[in-house]
């Protein structure tokens, strides 16, 4: 306990000031509000633990943790749907929290949870302890899973929107956090079960959990503060200024991004784009790519190409997928690889490093360049360069 308390105090300070920093952002978005709420809930959970240790027991068992999964999921949901309106129905996710909060306060004077060794004692509260534990495990499992799947769907969607990879748009840090979040809780759940039946652990898994929460809150707040809202990537800067998007952001439109996506799917299937017009659009895109080389822009999005060619984003996606067999990401990066190869063969670039050539050709990172180049040519950039040198007379 002597070790745990200083960690609790550090985590309390860190979560409070991180939450306050985010809550004071101007303008503040729905993801920012959810992020601040998440940190403040951790802050209160840690405060309750300190008070329980040193002063008075005012609840029977922990209940704040039932908010972690829902808030993390909603944060990811509105980060990947930046034009979405926060719906009243979202509060349904917090029903288990409210239920166990009320039960915990009602039975605060009863010894429901003394320590884990008494978990299976056949008293009148054994059913409550079992229900509580099962509900908590199900909550963590369900929300960690749905959060992970939401990020995966977001990353797949990006392939039709952007030509580059970045942690700030792929949300890989959130995917890692969702996995780590569940893994840590699951391991501690297993350790708690072992302690219930064997009682050999030299520490209480419940208080050890706060070490993880302290580390988690620090990592989460560090990356979350740096994370921008993805409106310009997922909606397009031109569409953000339209009245429909402004209404969504202001909460005046009952439609959400989910319904907007359904509308887009219908519009896509009913686009009325004839085969001849689709072929004409594809030819225009290919001619524009060769003439203007827009792929040299490291941050090129489908909205940029749409503005430059005068072809709607939906039609670009349609013709690339149906007639060219590519998503936007693959389509643009194939041109970048061709540009790299062209410069490798050009004596004017013989003193350039491969990385310099890659950046000049539109790639935005070494790892992305190496991965995409090998996927397309089946050779690493260095191997390909050596192959070119061996073929020269």
N, C-alpha and C positions, 0 to 999 in steps of 0.2 A: 504493500500500500504506500510505503514511503516513496517508491519509485513512480507509482502511477500518478499521485497527486501533482507533482511538478509538471508532468506531461499534460495533465488536464488543464492546468493554469495557462500553459503556453498555447494549447489548442483553443482555449476560451478567448484569449486575446487575439489570436490570429483570425479566428472565424468572425469575431465581432467587427474588427476593423476592415476585413476584406468585404464582409457583407455591407457595411456602411459605405465603403468606397463605391461599390457597385450600385447601391440604392440611390446614391447622390449623382449618378451620371445624368447628363442632359444632352440630348433627349434620351429617355429610358425606354427600352423596348420590352416586349413581353418576355423574351428570353432573359433579359437583364433582371426583371422583377422576379422571375422564377429562380434564377441563380442566387439572388440576394436572399430570397425566402429559404432556399436550401441551406445556405450558410448560417442563417439565423436559427433555423431548426436544429442544426448541429450545435450551435452556441447554447441554445436552451437545454438541449439534452445533456451537454457537458456540465452546465450550471446545476441542473437537477442532480447529477451524479455527485458533484462536490457537496451540495447541501445535504444529500442523503448520507454521505460518508461522515460529515463533521457536525451536523446540526440536528436535523429531524427528518424522519421518514414521512413524506406526505403523499406517497403513491406506493401501490403494492408491487407493481412490475413495470418495466420500461414500456413506453407507448409511443414516444416520439419517432422511433425508428420506422414506424409504419408510414411515415411521410416521405422517407428517403426515396423509395422506389418510384412512387407516383410523381414526385417533383422532378426527379432525374429524367423520367420518361417524358413528361410535359416539356421540360427544357429542350430535349432533343427534338420533340415534335414541332415546337414553334421555331426552333432554330432552322429546321429543314423546311418549314412552311412559313416564311417570314411575313406573308400577307394575311395569315390566318387571324381570325378574331377569337379571343379567349371566350369560351362558351361556359355557361352556367353548369352544364352537364359534367364539366371537368371536375367539379367538386365531389362528384360521386366516387372518385378514386380515393377520397379521404374518409369514407364511411368506416372502414376498419379502425382507422386512427381514432375517430370520435368514439366508437363503441368501446375500445379498450381503454381509452382515456377515462371515460365515465366509470367503467368497472374498476379500474385501478384506483380512482379517487374514492369510490364508494367503500371499497374494502381496504383502504389505506391502513387501518388499525389492525388488520388481521395479518397473520403470518402466512401469506400465500407462498411467497418466494423468500425463504430464509437463506438457503444456499442450495447448490445443485445436488448435494447428497440426499436432500430431503424431497427431491422432485417427485419420486414415485411412492412416497409415503401415502398409504391408503386413508387419507382424511377426506373431508367434504370438499376440498378444493382440488383434488387430483384431476378431475375432469376439466376444470378451468385451466390448469397448468398445461394439460395436453392440448387442448383446443388453442390456447394462446401460442404454443410453440409451433404447432402445425400451420396455423394461419400466418405466423411470421415467416416460416420457411417458404410457404406458398407465395406470399407477397414478394419476397426477395427474388425468388425464382421467376415468377411471372413477369415482374417489371424489368428485371435484368435481361430476360429473353426478348421481350418486346422492344426494349431500348436498343439492343444489339441489332435486331431485325430492321428497325427503323433506320439505323445508320447504314446498314447494308443496302437497303432500297435507295437511300439518298445517294450513296456512292455509285450505284448503277445508273441512276438518273443523270448524274453529272457527266457520264460518257456522251450524252447527247447535247450537252450544254457548253462544256469548256474543253479546251485543247491542252490543258496543263494539269499538273498535280501539285497540291499544296495542302499541308496539314490543316490550314485555316478553312479550307473548303471541303476537304474530305472528312473532317471530324474524326480522324484516326485516333486522336487523343481521347475522345469520348468513348470510342469503341474499346480501347485499352482499359479505360476507367470502369466501364460497365462490366467487363470481364473480371477485372481485379476486385471490384466491389462485391460481385457475387461469390467469387472464389474465397475471399477473406471471410465473408460471413458463413459460407458453407463449411470451411475448415474449422472455424470457431464453434459452429453448431455441432460438428462431429466431436471436437474436443470436449464440448459440454456434455454430449451423450456418453462419452467415455468416462468422464468424471462422475456422472450420475451412477453408473453401474460399478465402477472400480474405485473411484476416489483416490487416484494415485498422483494426480498432477500437483506440482508444487505451487501452482498459481490458480487464481480464479479466472476462467475464460471470460466471464462477463466484464471484468475490469480490464482485461487484456484487450478487449474489443476497442476500448477508447484509445489505445495506442494506434491501432489501425485507423480509427476515425480521425485522429489528429494528423496523421500522415496524409490520409485521403483528402481531408479538407484543405491542406496546404497545396497539394498538387492540383486539386480541382480549381481552387480559387486562382492559382497562378496562371493556368491555361485559360480559364474562363474569362478572366479580365482582359487577356490578349485577344480573345476570340471576337471577330467582327460579326455583325449581322449579315446574313448572306443574301440580302434582298437583290442586290445588283447582279449577283450570279444566277440566282434561281428564278428571278422575275424578269430581270433586264432593266437597265437604267431608263430606257425609253418608256417601258410599261409602268414603272414605278410612278411616273408623273401623271398617268391617266386617272380619270375620276374614279373608276371602279377600284383601283388599288388604293387610292387615298381613302375611299370609304371603308375598305376593309381594315386599313391601318387605324382608322379613327373609330372603328367599331360600329359603323352605320350600315354596313351591308351584312345581311344574314348569310350570305354565301361564304364558304371557307375555301381554302386552297384545294381541299379534297374535292369539293363540288366543281371548282374551276378546272381541276385536272380531268374530271369526268366530261365536262363540257368540251375541253380541248380534244379528248379522245373522240367524242362524237363529231367535232368539227374536222378532225383528222380523217375519220372514215367517210365523212360527207363533204370532203373538201371540193369535190367536183373537178379535181385536177385531171385532165385527160392525159392519156399516155403521151400524146405528141407534145403537150405543154410541159409535162414532167421531164421529157427528154430534152426539151428546149431549155428548161431551168437548169438541168444537170450540165448541159453544154455551156451555158452561161457561167455557171459556178467554176467549172474546170478551166474555161478560158480566163476567167478573172484570177484564178489561183496562179496560173502560169504567167499572166501579164503583171499583176500587182504584187504578188507574193505576200499576201496578208499573214501567212503562217510565220513570218519573221517576227511578228508581234508575240512576245512570250506569254502575254495574258489574253490572247485572242479568245473570244467567246462566240457562240452562235449568234448572239444578238449583234455583235460587231459586224460579223459577216453579212447578216441580214440587212443592216443599215447600208453597208458598202455596196451590196449587189442589188438592193431593192426587192429582194425575194423574201417573203415572209419566213419567219423562223420555222413554222410548222411545215411549210413546203420544202425547206432545205432538209429538215429531218426526214421527211417522206422520201424525197428523191435519193438521198444518200443511203437510206436503209433499203428501199425497194429496188432501185436501179443500180446502185453502186456497191451494195452489200457492205456498207461501213457505217459505224456510228461516227459522230462528229469528231470525237477524240482520236480515233484511229485514222480517220480521213486526213486530218490536219497533220498528225505526226508522221504519216507516211511521206508527206511532202517535206517535212523537216529532215527526215532521214535521207531522202534523195538529195536535199540541199547539202547536207554534211558530206555525203559521198562525192558530190560534184566538187566541193571545195577540197576534199582530200586529193582529188585527181588534179586539181589546179596548182601548178607550180607557184603561183603567187601566194599560196597559203602554206608553203612548206615549212616556214618558220613559226607557224601558229601551233599552239598546243591543241590537242583534240577537244579539250574542254572549252577553249576559246572559240573554236569552230562551232561547237555545239551551241554555245550561247548566242553566237552571231546568227545561227540558223533557226533560232526560235525556242530552243529548249531552256527551261528555267532552273534545272538542277542537274547535277552530275548523275545522281541515282536514277532519275527519270530517263535521262539520255541513254545511259548504259542499258537499262531494262528494255526500253522500247527499241533501241537499235538492235539488240540481240534477238528480240522477238521477231523482228522483220527480216533481218539478214541471216539469223542463226549463227552469227559470229559476234564477238565483242568488238568494240571500235578498234582496239589495239590489234586484234587478230585480222580485222578487215584491212587495216592500214598496212600491215605486214604482207598480206596477200597482194595488195596493189603494188607494193614495192617489188615483190618477187616477179610480178607479171611485166614490169617495165623492162624495156630492152637495155 
